[in-house]
């Protein structure tokens, strides 16, 4: 049965389309547009899941929300492809970055994106938030300088999870040429055929 992806434009759900393309699983997209004034998701998403957020997938009557949970569901469905590999160090790194993307990196990044839109107060807040976020960027730069991918020597779903926060950081939170390993990693994932196909299918995405 084909997986339905409830996909919101310019959102984290772009990662799910990319992962599905990498895994070669059949899917169809139901697109939703943001409110032009508030930039919020439309109320129609609450008909799919009570939180009204994206991504959400439907698969044979099962509804799965939360990006990390969806990623784990799809990796299991694909018999472990794009999973953590077999070495213990890779497994531990995989688990860490699967959770780190949303649990540690997105909260300060989201705060920066929000306060950056507030006149006067926003600039003062950014001066405090930027050094805190730089700690994350420096940490990730060191990790990617030491190996090809986040979990190990091969691409995995950990890279998929890390794509959105680093793309958003490149667009709006100070990630630039001073961190060459991270920029090289972004260039590498953007060149992947599966990423390009997902981008074409997903519609507007401001972070690629």
DRENMARLUM-367266 format. One line per field, with one value per residue: residue in one letter; y, z, x of N, C-alpha, C, O in turn. Coordinates in nm, 3 decimals, always signed. Layout:
REM DRENMARLUM-367266
type = (a,...) $
n.c2 = (Y,...) $
n.c3 = (Z,...) $
n.c1 = (X,...) $
ca.c2 = (Y,...) $
ca.c3 = (Z,...) $
ca.c1 = (X,...) $
c.c2 = (Y,...) $
c.c3 = (Z,...) $
c.c1 = (X,...) $
o.c2 = (Y,...) $
o.c3 = (Z,...) $
o.c1 = (X,...) $
This chain:
REM DRENMARLUM-367266
type = (x,x,x,x,x,x,x,x,x,x,x,x,x,x,x,x,x,x,x,x,x,x,x,x,x,x,x,x,x,x,x,x,x,x,x,x,x,x,x,x,x,x,x,x,x,x,x,x,x,x,x,x,x,x,x,x,x,x,x,x,x,x,x,x,x,x,x,x,x,x,x,x,x,x,x,x,x,x,x,x,x,x,x,x,x,x,x,x,x,x,x,x,x,x,x,x,x,x,x,x,x,x,x,x,x,x,x,x,x,x,x,x,x,x,x,x,x,x,x,x,x,x,x,x,x,x,x,x,x,x,x,x,x,x,x,x,x,x,x,x,x,x,x,x,x,x,x,x,x,x,x,x,x,x,x,x,x,x,x,x,x,x,x,x,x,x,x,x,x,x,x,x,x,x,x,x,x,x,x,x,x,x,x,x,x,x,x,x,x,x,x,x,x,x,x,x,x,x,x,x,x,x,x,x,x,x,x,x) $
n.c2 = (-0.119,+0.226,+0.482,+0.770,+1.098,+1.370,+1.672,+1.973,+2.282,+2.433,+2.317,+2.086,+1.844,+1.794,+1.635,+1.379,+1.315,+1.306,+1.088,+0.878,+0.870,+0.792,+0.537,+0.415,+0.359,+0.334,+0.623,+0.886,+1.234,+1.462,+1.789,+2.086,+2.431,+2.705,+2.955,+3.275,+3.509,+3.444,+3.236,+2.988,+2.638,+2.508,+2.472,+2.234,+2.025,+1.932,+1.754,+1.529,+1.468,+1.531,+1.735,+1.894,+1.928,+1.897,+1.680,+1.419,+1.080,+0.837,+0.495,+0.214,+0.241,+0.317,+0.595,+0.808,+1.041,+1.304,+1.366,+1.214,+0.972,+0.892,+0.854,+0.636,+0.445,+0.418,+0.326,+0.077,-0.038,-0.058,-0.265,-0.203,-0.060,+0.233,+0.255,+0.223,+0.074,-0.165,-0.148,-0.075,+0.188,+0.338,+0.284,+0.404,+0.673,+0.717,+0.689,+0.903,+1.134,+1.113,+1.187,+1.421,+1.616,+1.719,+1.740,+1.882,+2.067,+2.202,+2.360,+2.603,+2.702,+2.747,+2.945,+3.151,+3.197,+3.295,+3.525,+3.677,+3.802,+4.003,+4.344,+4.560,+4.447,+4.190,+4.196,+4.237,+4.005,+3.813,+3.856,+3.737,+3.475,+3.380,+3.313,+3.088,+2.914,+2.885,+2.712,+2.465,+2.455,+2.454,+2.214,+2.027,+2.078,+1.979,+1.709,+1.635,+1.690,+1.477,+1.245,+1.102,+1.103,+1.157,+0.936,+0.752,+0.597,+0.578,+0.711,+0.774,+0.753,+0.932,+1.143,+1.240,+1.333,+1.538,+1.720,+1.930,+2.115,+2.205,+2.309,+2.517,+2.662,+2.741,+2.911,+3.110,+3.138,+3.180,+2.982,+2.925,+2.979,+2.956,+2.714,+2.467,+2.183,+2.123,+2.271,+2.141,+1.894,+1.962,+2.041,+1.797,+1.635,+1.772,+1.726,+1.469,+1.236,+1.138,+1.332,+1.555,+1.472,+1.449,+1.714,+1.833,+1.718,+1.803,+2.074,+2.428,+2.511,+2.664,+2.632,+2.484) $
n.c3 = (+0.000,-0.072,+0.086,+0.243,+0.256,+0.454,+0.377,+0.453,+0.306,+0.291,+0.529,+0.794,+0.701,+0.453,+0.479,+0.512,+0.262,+0.121,+0.250,+0.184,-0.092,-0.101,+0.010,-0.170,-0.138,-0.213,-0.239,-0.185,-0.208,-0.002,-0.017,+0.178,+0.230,+0.392,+0.610,+0.474,+0.620,+0.892,+0.875,+0.969,+0.994,+0.805,+0.924,+0.832,+0.869,+1.123,+1.093,+1.024,+1.225,+1.575,+1.666,+1.451,+1.299,+1.077,+0.967,+0.891,+0.845,+0.670,+0.667,+0.554,+0.722,+0.958,+1.145,+1.173,+1.357,+1.421,+1.332,+1.391,+1.485,+1.257,+1.080,+1.205,+1.180,+0.900,+0.837,+0.961,+0.810,+0.569,+0.607,+0.755,+0.593,+0.539,+0.804,+1.126,+1.075,+1.162,+1.340,+1.679,+1.760,+1.547,+1.567,+1.813,+1.755,+1.552,+1.689,+1.865,+1.695,+1.559,+1.758,+1.852,+1.653,+1.668,+1.945,+2.069,+1.885,+1.737,+1.920,+2.013,+1.758,+1.648,+1.824,+1.750,+1.488,+1.534,+1.706,+1.542,+1.376,+1.516,+1.565,+1.699,+1.986,+1.898,+1.780,+2.000,+2.145,+1.969,+1.986,+2.223,+2.182,+1.959,+2.026,+2.185,+2.002,+1.827,+1.960,+1.908,+1.627,+1.605,+1.731,+1.555,+1.323,+1.394,+1.423,+1.157,+1.027,+1.093,+0.980,+0.704,+0.715,+0.944,+1.118,+1.045,+0.797,+0.588,+0.438,+0.635,+0.804,+1.005,+0.890,+0.728,+0.921,+1.032,+0.830,+0.798,+1.029,+0.980,+0.722,+0.771,+0.946,+0.776,+0.610,+0.781,+1.030,+1.064,+0.973,+0.774,+0.549,+0.728,+0.846,+0.697,+0.665,+0.734,+0.546,+0.316,+0.358,+0.340,+0.070,-0.047,+0.026,-0.103,-0.366,-0.414,-0.607,-0.507,-0.320,-0.484,-0.641,-0.444,-0.369,-0.599,-0.606,-0.370,-0.363,-0.267,-0.084,+0.133,+0.221,+0.089) $
n.c1 = (+0.085,+0.050,+0.234,+0.110,+0.212,+0.171,+0.243,+0.394,+0.466,+0.794,+0.910,+1.003,+0.919,+1.017,+1.238,+1.132,+1.032,+1.273,+1.401,+1.225,+1.263,+1.533,+1.509,+1.345,+1.076,+0.728,+0.520,+0.280,+0.207,+0.038,-0.016,+0.025,-0.030,+0.130,-0.014,-0.025,+0.009,+0.061,+0.237,+0.187,+0.085,-0.194,-0.538,-0.645,-0.469,-0.518,-0.719,-0.594,-0.411,-0.430,-0.255,-0.207,+0.024,+0.311,+0.569,+0.331,+0.254,+0.056,+0.000,-0.130,-0.355,-0.236,-0.136,+0.134,+0.312,+0.556,+0.884,+1.121,+1.010,+0.872,+1.085,+1.218,+1.015,+1.001,+1.258,+1.254,+1.050,+1.179,+1.350,+1.579,+1.754,+1.951,+1.984,+2.155,+2.391,+2.651,+2.864,+2.944,+3.015,+2.919,+2.646,+2.584,+2.645,+2.460,+2.211,+2.239,+2.249,+2.008,+1.828,+1.941,+1.907,+1.641,+1.604,+1.821,+1.931,+1.731,+1.566,+1.723,+1.779,+1.526,+1.441,+1.616,+1.532,+1.276,+1.306,+1.459,+1.287,+1.176,+1.160,+1.416,+1.414,+1.465,+1.722,+1.888,+1.836,+1.932,+2.205,+2.265,+2.182,+2.325,+2.605,+2.554,+2.438,+2.648,+2.815,+2.698,+2.730,+3.010,+3.070,+2.945,+3.088,+3.341,+3.277,+3.201,+3.435,+3.585,+3.489,+3.298,+3.016,+2.739,+2.691,+2.886,+3.090,+2.914,+2.618,+2.326,+2.007,+2.047,+2.183,+1.981,+1.801,+1.955,+1.966,+1.770,+1.798,+2.061,+2.045,+1.866,+2.022,+2.226,+2.086,+1.983,+2.111,+2.384,+2.565,+2.840,+3.118,+3.326,+3.308,+3.399,+3.377,+3.116,+2.974,+3.060,+2.944,+2.670,+2.663,+2.716,+2.494,+2.292,+2.348,+2.273,+2.086,+1.839,+1.772,+1.739,+1.521,+1.322,+1.307,+1.205,+0.953,+0.839,+0.775,+0.767,+1.056,+1.248,+1.506,+1.700) $
ca.c2 = (+0.000,+0.348,+0.570,+0.908,+1.196,+1.500,+1.752,+2.118,+2.352,+2.500,+2.258,+1.970,+1.724,+1.768,+1.524,+1.251,+1.288,+1.265,+0.953,+0.785,+0.855,+0.712,+0.400,+0.359,+0.316,+0.409,+0.719,+1.000,+1.356,+1.554,+1.914,+2.190,+2.560,+2.785,+3.082,+3.376,+3.613,+3.391,+3.132,+2.866,+2.532,+2.527,+2.390,+2.104,+1.921,+1.876,+1.643,+1.412,+1.441,+1.637,+1.845,+1.981,+1.954,+1.817,+1.573,+1.304,+0.983,+0.731,+0.372,+0.100,+0.270,+0.363,+0.734,+0.830,+1.180,+1.333,+1.330,+1.104,+0.849,+0.854,+0.802,+0.501,+0.360,+0.391,+0.242,-0.059,-0.086,-0.085,-0.372,-0.153,+0.024,+0.369,+0.247,+0.257,-0.009,-0.278,-0.117,-0.015,+0.333,+0.395,+0.272,+0.507,+0.804,+0.720,+0.717,+1.037,+1.239,+1.102,+1.262,+1.553,+1.709,+1.787,+1.761,+1.979,+2.172,+2.282,+2.465,+2.733,+2.749,+2.802,+3.072,+3.249,+3.230,+3.373,+3.657,+3.752,+3.876,+4.106,+4.467,+4.610,+4.342,+4.074,+4.209,+4.217,+3.863,+3.737,+3.869,+3.638,+3.339,+3.338,+3.237,+2.958,+2.828,+2.859,+2.591,+2.351,+2.454,+2.413,+2.070,+1.953,+2.093,+1.884,+1.575,+1.612,+1.694,+1.351,+1.133,+1.145,+1.118,+1.176,+0.812,+0.674,+0.613,+0.572,+0.793,+0.705,+0.838,+1.039,+1.256,+1.294,+1.411,+1.657,+1.809,+2.052,+2.217,+2.264,+2.394,+2.640,+2.738,+2.802,+3.019,+3.217,+3.134,+3.202,+2.877,+2.972,+2.925,+2.931,+2.574,+2.404,+2.044,+2.123,+2.320,+2.033,+1.792,+2.013,+2.033,+1.655,+1.581,+1.840,+1.671,+1.332,+1.228,+1.122,+1.463,+1.641,+1.425,+1.487,+1.859,+1.863,+1.673,+1.863,+2.211,+2.532,+2.476,+2.783,+2.606,+2.402) $
ca.c3 = (+0.000,-0.085,+0.202,+0.221,+0.334,+0.469,+0.361,+0.461,+0.234,+0.372,+0.662,+0.826,+0.635,+0.333,+0.511,+0.494,+0.117,+0.083,+0.299,+0.104,-0.221,-0.079,+0.039,-0.283,-0.097,-0.285,-0.156,-0.251,-0.126,+0.013,+0.015,+0.254,+0.224,+0.514,+0.610,+0.423,+0.720,+1.018,+0.838,+1.040,+0.916,+0.792,+1.018,+0.774,+0.921,+1.246,+1.055,+1.009,+1.359,+1.663,+1.683,+1.333,+1.256,+0.969,+0.885,+0.936,+0.737,+0.684,+0.601,+0.579,+0.836,+1.071,+1.137,+1.250,+1.364,+1.472,+1.229,+1.435,+1.489,+1.118,+1.027,+1.258,+1.119,+0.760,+0.835,+0.992,+0.694,+0.462,+0.653,+0.812,+0.502,+0.590,+0.949,+1.193,+1.045,+1.251,+1.441,+1.798,+1.759,+1.448,+1.622,+1.915,+1.690,+1.482,+1.786,+1.918,+1.601,+1.532,+1.863,+1.867,+1.553,+1.720,+2.088,+2.112,+1.790,+1.689,+2.011,+1.999,+1.621,+1.634,+1.898,+1.667,+1.373,+1.580,+1.756,+1.432,+1.309,+1.606,+1.560,+1.818,+2.085,+1.831,+1.761,+2.130,+2.180,+1.882,+2.036,+2.330,+2.131,+1.859,+2.084,+2.230,+1.886,+1.771,+2.026,+1.830,+1.495,+1.622,+1.761,+1.434,+1.232,+1.437,+1.391,+1.013,+0.984,+1.131,+0.901,+0.589,+0.747,+1.088,+1.196,+1.008,+0.663,+0.491,+0.469,+0.711,+0.839,+1.092,+0.801,+0.688,+1.034,+1.054,+0.714,+0.814,+1.114,+0.920,+0.611,+0.830,+1.001,+0.662,+0.555,+0.871,+1.165,+1.071,+0.919,+0.650,+0.501,+0.839,+0.887,+0.563,+0.662,+0.737,+0.415,+0.220,+0.382,+0.280,-0.075,-0.082,+0.032,-0.203,-0.497,-0.427,-0.693,-0.427,-0.261,-0.591,-0.677,-0.335,-0.374,-0.712,-0.574,-0.246,-0.377,-0.207,+0.029,+0.137,+0.289,+0.011) $
ca.c1 = (+0.000,+0.130,+0.241,+0.067,+0.287,+0.106,+0.365,+0.379,+0.573,+0.896,+0.906,+1.086,+0.870,+1.097,+1.328,+1.064,+1.031,+1.409,+1.427,+1.146,+1.331,+1.653,+1.469,+1.271,+0.942,+0.623,+0.448,+0.216,+0.215,-0.074,+0.051,-0.044,+0.037,+0.128,-0.086,+0.067,+0.033,+0.117,+0.333,+0.150,+0.021,-0.339,-0.617,-0.678,-0.380,-0.575,-0.805,-0.506,-0.356,-0.479,-0.161,-0.210,+0.161,+0.366,+0.511,+0.253,+0.234,-0.044,+0.045,-0.218,-0.440,-0.156,-0.095,+0.257,+0.355,+0.690,+0.981,+1.207,+0.931,+0.845,+1.211,+1.239,+0.913,+1.036,+1.379,+1.208,+0.973,+1.276,+1.439,+1.704,+1.835,+1.975,+1.989,+2.280,+2.507,+2.677,+2.965,+2.884,+3.034,+2.826,+2.511,+2.568,+2.639,+2.332,+2.106,+2.258,+2.212,+1.865,+1.759,+2.004,+1.855,+1.522,+1.609,+1.921,+1.966,+1.618,+1.515,+1.789,+1.766,+1.390,+1.439,+1.685,+1.448,+1.162,+1.344,+1.516,+1.179,+1.124,+1.241,+1.483,+1.438,+1.519,+1.866,+1.953,+1.824,+2.021,+2.342,+2.280,+2.158,+2.423,+2.717,+2.505,+2.418,+2.779,+2.868,+2.646,+2.793,+3.150,+3.067,+2.912,+3.201,+3.444,+3.229,+3.206,+3.575,+3.650,+3.435,+3.219,+2.874,+2.721,+2.705,+3.004,+3.145,+2.807,+2.502,+2.223,+1.894,+2.097,+2.210,+1.852,+1.748,+2.038,+1.966,+1.689,+1.859,+2.181,+2.001,+1.811,+2.136,+2.296,+2.003,+1.942,+2.168,+2.527,+2.652,+2.902,+3.245,+3.419,+3.291,+3.402,+3.332,+2.970,+2.928,+3.086,+2.840,+2.547,+2.678,+2.712,+2.358,+2.210,+2.380,+2.223,+1.968,+1.717,+1.742,+1.689,+1.388,+1.232,+1.292,+1.117,+0.819,+0.788,+0.730,+0.849,+1.142,+1.334,+1.633,+1.793) $
c.c2 = (+0.124,+0.432,+0.709,+0.998,+1.327,+1.602,+1.901,+2.185,+2.420,+2.447,+2.137,+1.845,+1.696,+1.652,+1.389,+1.215,+1.241,+1.121,+0.849,+0.763,+0.770,+0.564,+0.334,+0.307,+0.397,+0.503,+0.820,+1.116,+1.425,+1.683,+2.010,+2.319,+2.631,+2.907,+3.193,+3.484,+3.560,+3.290,+3.000,+2.764,+2.553,+2.435,+2.252,+1.991,+1.859,+1.763,+1.514,+1.369,+1.557,+1.756,+1.940,+2.017,+1.865,+1.798,+1.477,+1.210,+0.890,+0.611,+0.257,+0.120,+0.319,+0.508,+0.753,+0.977,+1.186,+1.277,+1.210,+0.971,+0.799,+0.793,+0.659,+0.403,+0.321,+0.305,+0.097,-0.119,-0.125,-0.187,-0.321,-0.074,+0.168,+0.373,+0.265,+0.177,-0.112,-0.248,-0.041,+0.137,+0.400,+0.392,+0.381,+0.646,+0.822,+0.758,+0.860,+1.143,+1.232,+1.188,+1.404,+1.657,+1.788,+1.825,+1.869,+2.095,+2.261,+2.386,+2.598,+2.790,+2.812,+2.936,+3.182,+3.292,+3.319,+3.514,+3.743,+3.833,+3.990,+4.229,+4.502,+4.499,+4.220,+4.080,+4.186,+4.070,+3.778,+3.743,+3.770,+3.495,+3.290,+3.264,+3.099,+2.862,+2.794,+2.737,+2.467,+2.342,+2.411,+2.263,+1.988,+1.963,+1.994,+1.740,+1.544,+1.623,+1.561,+1.230,+1.188,+1.179,+1.121,+1.048,+0.736,+0.703,+0.607,+0.660,+0.710,+0.803,+0.948,+1.163,+1.321,+1.382,+1.541,+1.757,+1.938,+2.153,+2.282,+2.348,+2.525,+2.727,+2.807,+2.923,+3.136,+3.222,+3.127,+3.093,+2.923,+2.911,+2.898,+2.789,+2.488,+2.260,+2.035,+2.170,+2.212,+1.922,+1.837,+2.003,+1.889,+1.600,+1.645,+1.786,+1.530,+1.330,+1.216,+1.254,+1.554,+1.602,+1.466,+1.636,+1.899,+1.827,+1.752,+2.003,+2.308,+2.483,+2.579,+2.757,+2.529,+2.488) $
c.c3 = (+0.000,+0.042,+0.161,+0.313,+0.335,+0.485,+0.360,+0.390,+0.333,+0.516,+0.673,+0.752,+0.504,+0.356,+0.486,+0.346,+0.071,+0.127,+0.217,-0.033,-0.207,-0.060,-0.077,-0.245,-0.171,-0.190,-0.245,-0.154,-0.122,+0.065,+0.091,+0.245,+0.357,+0.498,+0.572,+0.525,+0.843,+0.995,+0.910,+0.946,+0.911,+0.887,+0.964,+0.827,+1.050,+1.217,+1.040,+1.145,+1.450,+1.680,+1.564,+1.281,+1.138,+0.999,+0.965,+0.818,+0.772,+0.605,+0.644,+0.707,+0.960,+1.047,+1.229,+1.242,+1.425,+1.375,+1.270,+1.437,+1.348,+1.055,+1.076,+1.198,+0.977,+0.749,+0.865,+0.874,+0.579,+0.504,+0.695,+0.719,+0.551,+0.742,+1.003,+1.155,+1.154,+1.359,+1.557,+1.797,+1.662,+1.500,+1.725,+1.855,+1.617,+1.577,+1.839,+1.821,+1.557,+1.631,+1.877,+1.774,+1.606,+1.867,+2.134,+2.015,+1.751,+1.790,+2.002,+1.858,+1.599,+1.707,+1.816,+1.549,+1.414,+1.620,+1.646,+1.356,+1.395,+1.601,+1.698,+1.918,+2.021,+1.815,+1.891,+2.171,+2.096,+1.929,+2.148,+2.278,+2.037,+1.919,+2.134,+2.113,+1.819,+1.834,+1.950,+1.695,+1.502,+1.649,+1.635,+1.330,+1.267,+1.405,+1.243,+0.957,+1.009,+1.052,+0.796,+0.623,+0.897,+1.167,+1.164,+0.867,+0.553,+0.535,+0.543,+0.737,+0.936,+1.009,+0.753,+0.798,+1.053,+0.941,+0.741,+0.908,+1.053,+0.796,+0.663,+0.888,+0.890,+0.610,+0.650,+1.006,+1.166,+1.023,+0.785,+0.627,+0.612,+0.893,+0.760,+0.560,+0.661,+0.604,+0.308,+0.234,+0.321,+0.128,-0.123,-0.077,-0.074,-0.344,-0.518,-0.513,-0.614,-0.363,-0.367,-0.633,-0.572,-0.336,-0.486,-0.679,-0.459,-0.260,-0.300,-0.084,+0.034,+0.184,+0.207,-0.048) $
c.c1 = (+0.089,+0.121,+0.194,+0.148,+0.210,+0.218,+0.334,+0.496,+0.669,+0.900,+0.998,+1.041,+0.941,+1.192,+1.263,+1.057,+1.168,+1.437,+1.350,+1.209,+1.457,+1.618,+1.395,+1.134,+0.836,+0.548,+0.377,+0.213,+0.081,-0.014,-0.039,+0.039,+0.026,+0.038,+0.011,+0.100,+0.105,+0.228,+0.304,+0.088,-0.129,-0.416,-0.652,-0.591,-0.433,-0.674,-0.725,-0.453,-0.395,-0.385,-0.158,-0.073,+0.199,+0.515,+0.423,+0.244,+0.119,+0.004,-0.044,-0.299,-0.368,-0.115,+0.026,+0.294,+0.495,+0.796,+1.066,+1.134,+0.900,+0.970,+1.235,+1.139,+0.954,+1.161,+1.342,+1.133,+1.065,+1.381,+1.577,+1.792,+1.837,+1.974,+2.130,+2.403,+2.530,+2.781,+2.903,+2.898,+2.938,+2.683,+2.486,+2.559,+2.506,+2.220,+2.117,+2.208,+2.067,+1.787,+1.813,+1.942,+1.736,+1.537,+1.705,+1.939,+1.848,+1.568,+1.589,+1.779,+1.630,+1.379,+1.505,+1.599,+1.331,+1.205,+1.406,+1.414,+1.124,+1.213,+1.299,+1.515,+1.505,+1.670,+1.942,+1.949,+1.918,+2.166,+2.369,+2.269,+2.266,+2.542,+2.675,+2.489,+2.552,+2.845,+2.824,+2.718,+2.939,+3.160,+3.043,+3.023,+3.312,+3.405,+3.244,+3.347,+3.645,+3.599,+3.338,+3.075,+2.856,+2.740,+2.833,+3.049,+3.039,+2.690,+2.398,+2.108,+1.934,+2.129,+2.081,+1.795,+1.825,+2.027,+1.889,+1.754,+1.982,+2.147,+1.945,+1.922,+2.213,+2.217,+1.990,+2.013,+2.320,+2.619,+2.707,+3.038,+3.346,+3.409,+3.285,+3.353,+3.181,+2.913,+2.949,+2.982,+2.707,+2.551,+2.662,+2.570,+2.268,+2.233,+2.323,+2.096,+1.838,+1.676,+1.680,+1.548,+1.286,+1.205,+1.195,+0.972,+0.756,+0.736,+0.818,+0.926,+1.253,+1.475,+1.736,+1.904) $
o.c2 = (+0.126,+0.451,+0.760,+0.976,+1.388,+1.616,+1.949,+2.149,+2.459,+2.524,+2.093,+1.750,+1.587,+1.578,+1.294,+1.099,+1.147,+1.041,+0.744,+0.652,+0.686,+0.476,+0.211,+0.219,+0.518,+0.467,+0.836,+1.097,+1.446,+1.688,+2.014,+2.315,+2.620,+2.956,+3.205,+3.544,+3.623,+3.261,+2.910,+2.796,+2.612,+2.331,+2.162,+1.875,+1.746,+1.686,+1.405,+1.250,+1.672,+1.867,+2.054,+2.124,+1.771,+1.889,+1.459,+1.253,+0.867,+0.623,+0.209,+0.029,+0.358,+0.541,+0.719,+1.033,+1.086,+1.159,+1.116,+0.869,+0.679,+0.692,+0.572,+0.289,+0.204,+0.220,+0.006,-0.236,-0.215,-0.195,-0.388,-0.024,+0.219,+0.480,+0.317,+0.211,-0.143,-0.317,+0.048,+0.208,+0.506,+0.487,+0.444,+0.728,+0.930,+0.850,+0.929,+1.232,+1.334,+1.254,+1.496,+1.773,+1.910,+1.929,+1.942,+2.209,+2.382,+2.495,+2.700,+2.911,+2.918,+3.030,+3.295,+3.411,+3.408,+3.612,+3.865,+3.923,+4.064,+4.218,+4.476,+4.461,+4.156,+3.979,+4.123,+4.017,+3.682,+3.646,+3.724,+3.406,+3.171,+3.159,+3.004,+2.744,+2.687,+2.668,+2.374,+2.235,+2.339,+2.195,+1.889,+1.868,+1.932,+1.660,+1.438,+1.570,+1.535,+1.124,+1.305,+1.272,+1.091,+1.051,+0.663,+0.817,+0.630,+0.680,+0.590,+0.920,+1.049,+1.275,+1.443,+1.493,+1.644,+1.870,+2.046,+2.270,+2.401,+2.448,+2.632,+2.849,+2.920,+3.024,+3.251,+3.304,+3.072,+3.108,+2.954,+2.804,+2.824,+2.747,+2.442,+2.219,+1.949,+2.114,+2.194,+1.864,+1.757,+1.963,+1.864,+1.526,+1.580,+1.798,+1.479,+1.414,+1.278,+1.283,+1.622,+1.688,+1.512,+1.680,+1.989,+1.896,+1.766,+2.047,+2.275,+2.423,+2.580,+2.849,+2.511,+2.437) $
o.c3 = (+0.066,+0.098,+0.056,+0.434,+0.231,+0.591,+0.277,+0.412,+0.442,+0.612,+0.577,+0.739,+0.448,+0.262,+0.443,+0.309,-0.008,+0.049,+0.184,-0.085,-0.292,-0.108,-0.083,-0.313,-0.190,-0.077,-0.363,-0.032,-0.226,+0.178,+0.072,+0.251,+0.427,+0.386,+0.632,+0.519,+0.893,+1.086,+0.911,+0.835,+1.003,+0.927,+1.041,+0.830,+1.084,+1.306,+1.042,+1.177,+1.405,+1.707,+1.576,+1.224,+1.105,+1.050,+1.085,+0.704,+0.889,+0.489,+0.757,+0.789,+1.057,+0.939,+1.347,+1.132,+1.474,+1.342,+1.192,+1.397,+1.322,+0.985,+0.996,+1.169,+0.938,+0.660,+0.801,+0.841,+0.501,+0.444,+0.674,+0.761,+0.599,+0.802,+0.932,+1.199,+1.230,+1.461,+1.537,+1.831,+1.691,+1.478,+1.726,+1.897,+1.619,+1.550,+1.855,+1.860,+1.520,+1.594,+1.911,+1.812,+1.592,+1.910,+2.228,+2.058,+1.733,+1.747,+1.984,+1.840,+1.537,+1.657,+1.813,+1.515,+1.339,+1.573,+1.654,+1.280,+1.351,+1.631,+1.801,+1.932,+2.082,+1.834,+1.891,+2.225,+2.146,+1.914,+2.166,+2.325,+2.036,+1.866,+2.125,+2.123,+1.762,+1.769,+1.930,+1.654,+1.414,+1.597,+1.611,+1.257,+1.178,+1.363,+1.206,+0.849,+0.952,+1.058,+0.799,+0.567,+0.971,+1.275,+1.250,+0.821,+0.436,+0.654,+0.519,+0.699,+0.948,+1.053,+0.740,+0.773,+1.087,+0.954,+0.709,+0.871,+1.072,+0.769,+0.608,+0.879,+0.908,+0.573,+0.605,+1.091,+1.260,+1.030,+0.693,+0.679,+0.591,+0.976,+0.720,+0.460,+0.594,+0.555,+0.220,+0.135,+0.257,+0.065,-0.227,-0.167,-0.128,-0.431,-0.630,-0.495,-0.649,-0.354,-0.341,-0.658,-0.605,-0.308,-0.468,-0.721,-0.453,-0.175,-0.271,+0.007,-0.051,+0.187,+0.253,-0.117) $
o.c1 = (+0.192,+0.013,+0.234,+0.152,+0.187,+0.278,+0.256,+0.611,+0.629,+0.893,+1.062,+1.119,+0.927,+1.224,+1.330,+1.073,+1.178,+1.489,+1.405,+1.208,+1.485,+1.690,+1.384,+1.080,+0.853,+0.516,+0.410,+0.216,+0.017,+0.034,-0.160,+0.162,-0.075,+0.017,+0.118,+0.207,+0.198,+0.305,+0.388,+0.046,-0.186,-0.364,-0.685,-0.632,-0.397,-0.708,-0.781,-0.450,-0.393,-0.430,-0.113,-0.055,+0.128,+0.579,+0.439,+0.228,+0.089,+0.045,-0.036,-0.312,-0.432,-0.064,+0.021,+0.306,+0.547,+0.797,+1.082,+1.189,+0.903,+0.963,+1.268,+1.175,+0.942,+1.170,+1.393,+1.151,+1.033,+1.488,+1.678,+1.897,+1.736,+1.965,+2.216,+2.513,+2.438,+2.784,+2.819,+2.803,+2.883,+2.606,+2.380,+2.478,+2.448,+2.142,+2.017,+2.132,+2.008,+1.690,+1.739,+1.927,+1.731,+1.487,+1.674,+1.960,+1.864,+1.530,+1.523,+1.772,+1.619,+1.317,+1.456,+1.594,+1.291,+1.147,+1.405,+1.449,+1.036,+1.332,+1.236,+1.632,+1.590,+1.739,+2.048,+2.047,+1.977,+2.241,+2.482,+2.340,+2.297,+2.579,+2.753,+2.522,+2.567,+2.923,+2.903,+2.760,+2.987,+3.249,+3.113,+3.049,+3.371,+3.488,+3.294,+3.374,+3.751,+3.660,+3.302,+3.017,+2.950,+2.801,+2.883,+3.048,+3.070,+2.667,+2.383,+2.113,+1.864,+2.106,+2.074,+1.747,+1.765,+2.075,+1.939,+1.764,+2.005,+2.214,+1.973,+1.917,+2.261,+2.275,+1.987,+1.977,+2.378,+2.741,+2.631,+3.069,+3.442,+3.490,+3.177,+3.293,+3.123,+2.815,+2.865,+2.938,+2.638,+2.453,+2.601,+2.529,+2.179,+2.146,+2.326,+2.007,+1.738,+1.557,+1.581,+1.464,+1.176,+1.094,+1.112,+0.879,+0.634,+0.658,+0.933,+0.868,+1.342,+1.557,+1.849,+1.992) $
